[in-house]
Amino acid sequence: MYLRGVLNTIVVASGKGGVGKSTLTANLTVALMQTGARVGLMDADLYGPCIPTLMAADGPVRYGEDGKVTPPVSYGVKIISMGLLLPKNEAAIWRGATLHKIILELLADVKWGELDYLLMDLPPGTGDVQLTLRQSIPLTGAVIVCTPQDVALRVAYKAILMFHRFKVPILGIIENMSYHSCARCGQREEIFGHGGAREFSEQAEIPFLGAVPLDAAIRVQSDQGKPVALGSGGHPAARAFHEIAGRLAARIGIVNAARAPEREPGVARP
């Protein structure tokens, strides 16, 4: 399956839950959009879809006569999520075969149009959704999100091994919750340790895209559906997201250039 008009398909993954992957994905889409890029965001975490909340995307989801979905747009980003398609108080209780079918429908039945980047927020781990995406569409690459502590890095390595096995380029690693600066005294506290992801990326020879602080503003604005990256670059967290987005775009360019003979215009190749 090819997504016509979508130039780059990027999955954002983590080995375990609770590392802030969805929040990072939402902010990266906004930061990329602010560079002038055309960006889409697919919430592939079918059991725990939170992108609609993070992006204040309440719909409406419109269906055309052909049955295709026109995704709602929030902050200039086209968004699709099971959180927009299911009743709000309904739980998703599905087996692997159903997950496979839903992912295919989200890919094939959404009118993404012309996009420079389609980011896909994956569920944590190495399961059915990851396998279905790899088997269904060409992926430009994967971004790995982890926190600094050893246990998170060990589990993140499993996700890296999975993408290596899939022959999907690792675009880079992001260290989330890297440090905390006290709002009152300015003292820096490394609650979960610091620098583990950078050190790991050097050992694994994978680009380090950057570090995001543990900041109350990220939590507050995420709950309000206002990604902190929407703000000016004066806020440390917003500045971090914009710097990471710039490095990610550059890394995508490098990966695409390395396999340029394989690509057709406007079509992402595996």
C-alpha positions as a printed NumPy array, in Angstrom:
array([[  0.   ,   0.   ,   0.   ],
       [  1.229,   3.486,  -0.869],
       [ -0.08 ,   6.726,   0.591],
       [ -0.134,   8.904,  -2.481],
       [  0.997,  12.43 ,  -1.768],
       [  2.601,  11.545,   1.569],
       [  6.329,  12.112,   1.214],
       [  7.557,  10.818,   4.568],
       [  6.038,   8.359,   7.041],
       [  7.597,   8.447,  10.502],
       [  6.691,   6.211,  13.432],
       [  7.323,   7.43 ,  16.974],
       [  7.941,   4.467,  19.26 ],
       [  8.965,   3.499,  22.768],
       [  9.844,   0.255,  24.465],
       [  7.587,   0.918,  27.443],
       [  4.686,   3.134,  28.397],
       [  4.874,   6.25 ,  30.523],
       [  7.799,   7.894,  28.753],
       [  5.731,  10.731,  27.236],
       [  5.797,   9.458,  23.663],
       [  2.359,  10.803,  22.686],
       [  3.086,  14.226,  24.157],
       [  6.374,  14.35 ,  22.262],
       [  4.676,  13.294,  19.032],
       [  2.014,  15.985,  19.338],
       [  4.601,  18.672,  19.977],
       [  6.843,  17.507,  17.141],
       [  3.978,  17.709,  14.64 ],
       [  3.255,  21.263,  15.73 ],
       [  6.933,  22.24 ,  15.568],
       [  7.26 ,  20.76 ,  12.063],
       [  4.085,  22.534,  10.964],
       [  5.503,  25.841,  12.162],
       [  8.416,  25.42 ,   9.745],
       [  5.881,  25.557,   6.89 ],
       [  5.654,  21.787,   6.396],
       [  2.387,  19.987,   5.668],
       [  1.927,  17.562,   8.542],
       [ -0.457,  14.758,   9.483],
       [ -0.721,  12.841,  12.758],
       [ -2.101,   9.313,  13.04 ],
       [ -2.834,   8.019,  16.527],
       [ -1.979,   4.33 ,  16.201],
       [ -2.253,   3.671,  19.938],
       [ -5.679,   2.081,  19.53 ],
       [ -6.15 ,   1.006,  23.153],
       [ -5.131,   4.32 ,  24.694],
       [ -5.693,   7.078,  22.12 ],
       [ -4.83 ,  10.424,  23.695],
       [ -3.832,  12.506,  20.666],
       [ -7.327,  14.099,  20.418],
       [ -6.921,  15.409,  23.973],
       [ -3.34 ,  16.584,  23.47 ],
       [ -4.254,  18.379,  20.219],
       [ -7.753,  19.584,  21.178],
       [ -9.127,  17.625,  18.226],
       [-12.82 ,  17.037,  18.854],
       [-13.733,  16.463,  15.22 ],
       [-15.923,  16.441,  13.356],
       [-14.818,  13.422,  11.336],
       [-16.52 ,  13.774,   7.964],
       [-17.265,  10.869,   5.631],
       [-17.519,  11.401,   1.891],
       [-19.829,   9.588,  -0.49 ],
       [-16.962,   7.218,  -1.216],
       [-16.775,   6.278,   2.466],
       [-13.418,   7.992,   2.896],
       [-12.688,  10.096,   5.968],
       [-11.651,  13.726,   5.835],
       [ -9.523,  14.163,   8.972],
       [-10.144,  17.155,  11.221],
       [ -7.407,  19.766,  11.388],
       [ -6.063,  21.118,  14.665],
       [ -3.296,  23.714,  14.855],
       [ -2.7  ,  23.173,  11.134],
       [ -2.161,  19.408,  11.564],
       [ -4.437,  16.761,  10.008],
       [ -5.377,  14.229,  12.688],
       [ -6.998,  10.809,  12.831],
       [ -7.5  ,   8.675,  15.938],
       [ -9.82 ,   6.   ,  17.217],
       [-10.505,   8.522,  19.952],
       [-12.396,  10.502,  17.293],
       [-14.22 ,   7.503,  15.859],
       [-15.349,   5.653,  18.999],
       [-17.913,   6.899,  21.543],
       [-15.988,   8.714,  24.258],
       [-16.863,   6.286,  27.047],
       [-16.377,   3.098,  25.045],
       [-13.372,   0.875,  25.727],
       [-11.478,  -0.774,  22.874],
       [-11.41 ,  -4.535,  23.527],
       [ -9.916,  -6.091,  20.404],
       [ -7.793,  -9.037,  19.396],
       [ -4.8  ,  -8.823,  17.051],
       [ -6.787,  -9.513,  13.874],
       [ -9.097,  -6.603,  14.647],
       [ -6.146,  -4.295,  15.333],
       [ -4.696,  -5.24 ,  11.948],
       [ -7.967,  -4.424,  10.185],
       [ -8.381,  -1.073,  11.944],
       [ -4.838,   0.067,  11.158],
       [ -5.384,  -0.761,   7.477],
       [ -8.618,   1.227,   7.503],
       [ -6.952,   4.231,   9.135],
       [ -4.318,   4.171,   6.407],
       [ -6.496,   3.446,   3.377],
       [ -9.723,   5.26 ,   4.243],
       [ -8.336,   8.645,   5.321],
       [ -7.895,  11.471,   2.816],
       [ -4.468,  12.67 ,   3.908],
       [ -3.87 ,  14.674,   0.746],
       [ -0.443,  16.197,   0.167],
       [  1.79 ,  15.862,   3.234],
       [  5.484,  16.391,   3.834],
       [  5.347,  14.341,   7.025],
       [  2.895,  11.824,   8.463],
       [  3.833,  11.026,  12.06 ],
       [  2.335,   7.918,  13.656],
       [  2.14 ,   7.639,  17.426],
       [  2.62 ,   3.931,  18.196],
       [  1.56 ,   2.003,  21.265],
       [  4.486,   1.03 ,  23.504],
       [  6.287,  -2.228,  22.923],
       [  6.798,  -4.479,  19.925],
       [  3.384,  -5.829,  19.014],
       [  0.7  ,  -6.186,  16.384],
       [  0.374,  -2.522,  15.413],
       [  4.094,  -2.162,  14.724],
       [  4.105,  -5.302,  12.592],
       [  1.012,  -4.285,  10.634],
       [  2.42 ,  -0.858,   9.791],
       [  5.713,  -2.31 ,   8.597],
       [  3.945,  -4.867,   6.427],
       [  1.433,  -2.366,   5.031],
       [  3.293,   0.802,   4.031],
       [  6.841,   1.946,   3.377],
       [  8.257,   3.692,   6.442],
       [ 10.779,   6.503,   6.14 ],
       [ 12.082,   5.806,   9.612],
       [ 11.454,   5.497,  13.334],
       [ 12.021,   7.843,  16.26 ],
       [ 12.658,   6.222,  19.654],
       [ 11.531,   7.968,  22.843],
       [ 12.887,   7.011,  26.26 ],
       [ 13.659,   8.455,  29.654],
       [ 17.17 ,   8.539,  31.154],
       [ 16.987,   5.647,  33.617],
       [ 18.586,   2.308,  32.806],
       [ 15.368,   0.283,  32.806],
       [ 13.799,   2.535,  30.151],
       [ 16.926,   2.35 ,  28.001],
       [ 17.019,  -1.43 ,  28.185],
       [ 13.418,  -1.694,  27.019],
       [ 13.931,   0.957,  24.334],
       [ 16.73 ,  -1.191,  22.928],
       [ 14.172,  -3.912,  22.194],
       [ 12.205,  -1.47 ,  20.051],
       [ 15.414,  -0.553,  18.226],
       [ 16.15 ,  -4.227,  17.571],
       [ 12.644,  -4.626,  16.165],
       [ 13.105,  -1.811,  13.646],
       [ 16.532,  -3.112,  12.696],
       [ 14.903,  -6.453,  11.973],
       [ 12.234,  -4.669,   9.91 ],
       [ 15.025,  -2.807,   8.068],
       [ 13.462,   0.52 ,   9.057],
       [ 16.043,   3.296,   9.607],
       [ 16.284,   4.668,  13.15 ],
       [ 16.073,   8.42 ,  12.652],
       [ 17.17 ,   9.125,  16.199],
       [ 16.592,   8.91 ,  19.934],
       [ 14.914,  11.527,  22.133],
       [ 15.465,  11.689,  25.891],
       [ 12.277,  12.851,  27.598],
       [ 12.016,  14.028,  31.23 ],
       [ 15.725,  14.654,  30.979],
       [ 15.933,  17.048,  33.923],
       [ 13.803,  19.378,  36.017],
       [ 14.506,  23.026,  36.796],
       [ 12.863,  24.335,  39.957],
       [ 10.53 ,  27.216,  39.056],
       [ 11.322,  28.986,  42.328],
       [ 15.049,  28.581,  42.8  ],
       [ 16.209,  27.529,  39.344],
       [ 18.083,  24.53 ,  40.743],
       [ 18.407,  21.711,  38.236],
       [ 17.373,  18.275,  39.443],
       [ 18.014,  15.117,  37.437],
       [ 15.123,  13.107,  38.846],
       [ 15.444,  10.14 ,  36.498],
       [ 19.152,  10.565,  35.864],
       [ 20.447,  12.476,  32.861],
       [ 22.271,  11.805,  29.638],
       [ 21.583,   8.095,  29.506],
       [ 19.916,   8.295,  26.108],
       [ 22.741,  10.357,  24.63 ],
       [ 25.339,   7.899,  25.899],
       [ 23.27 ,   4.988,  24.636],
       [ 22.853,   6.611,  21.203],
       [ 26.621,   7.019,  20.909],
       [ 27.216,   3.382,  21.812],
       [ 24.536,   2.192,  19.371],
       [ 25.695,   4.669,  16.678],
       [ 22.216,   6.176,  16.446],
       [ 21.707,   9.958,  16.157],
       [ 20.687,  11.745,  19.338],
       [ 17.921,  14.204,  18.435],
       [ 17.765,  16.015,  21.752],
       [ 16.49 ,  16.154,  25.321],
       [ 13.208,  17.513,  26.678],
       [ 12.97 ,  18.715,  30.298],
       [ 10.439,  17.551,  32.867],
       [  8.386,  20.719,  33.021],
       [  4.989,  21.419,  34.579],
       [  4.054,  23.611,  31.618],
       [  4.134,  20.582,  29.315],
       [  1.675,  18.728,  31.559],
       [ -0.622,  21.712,  32.078],
       [ -0.81 ,  22.656,  28.413],
       [ -1.157,  19.032,  27.321],
       [ -4.199,  18.66 ,  29.569],
       [ -5.602,  21.829,  27.985],
       [ -4.961,  20.54 ,  24.463],
       [ -2.388,  23.25 ,  23.741],
       [  1.027,  21.752,  22.878],
       [  3.769,  23.815,  24.471],
       [  5.564,  23.922,  21.096],
       [  2.874,  26.353,  19.928],
       [  4.507,  29.009,  22.07 ],
       [  7.549,  31.063,  21.358],
       [ 11.028,  29.634,  21.509],
       [ 11.585,  31.476,  24.788],
       [ 10.23 ,  28.619,  26.87 ],
       [ 12.874,  25.91 ,  27.417],
       [ 10.489,  23.072,  26.556],
       [  9.189,  24.805,  23.418],
       [ 12.743,  25.549,  22.346],
       [ 13.691,  21.893,  22.869],
       [ 10.828,  20.671,  20.682],
       [ 11.697,  23.067,  17.876],
       [ 15.369,  22.114,  17.974],
       [ 14.473,  18.41 ,  17.888],
       [ 12.067,  18.95 ,  14.997],
       [ 14.837,  20.674,  13.037],
       [ 17.248,  17.817,  13.661],
       [ 14.567,  15.282,  12.738],
       [ 13.844,  17.03 ,   9.429],
       [ 17.558,  17.109,   8.647],
       [ 17.926,  13.436,   9.514],
       [ 14.982,  12.532,   7.248],
       [ 16.682,  14.408,   4.426],
       [ 19.878,  12.425,   4.964],
       [ 18.042,   9.089,   4.984],
       [ 16.128,   9.969,   1.832],
       [ 19.27 ,  11.125,   0.046],
       [ 21.026,   7.874,   0.9  ],
       [ 18.341,   5.846,  -0.839],
       [ 17.407,   8.348,  -3.546],
       [ 17.773,   5.827,  -6.421],
       [ 15.014,   3.723,  -4.833],
       [ 12.46 ,   6.509,  -4.552],
       [  9.778,   7.632,  -6.954],
       [  8.596,  11.247,  -6.811],
       [  5.976,  11.685,  -4.108],
       [  6.134,   8.099,  -2.893],
       [  7.875,   6.874,   0.233],
       [  9.912,   3.744,  -0.348],
       [ 10.9  ,   1.07 ,   2.166]])
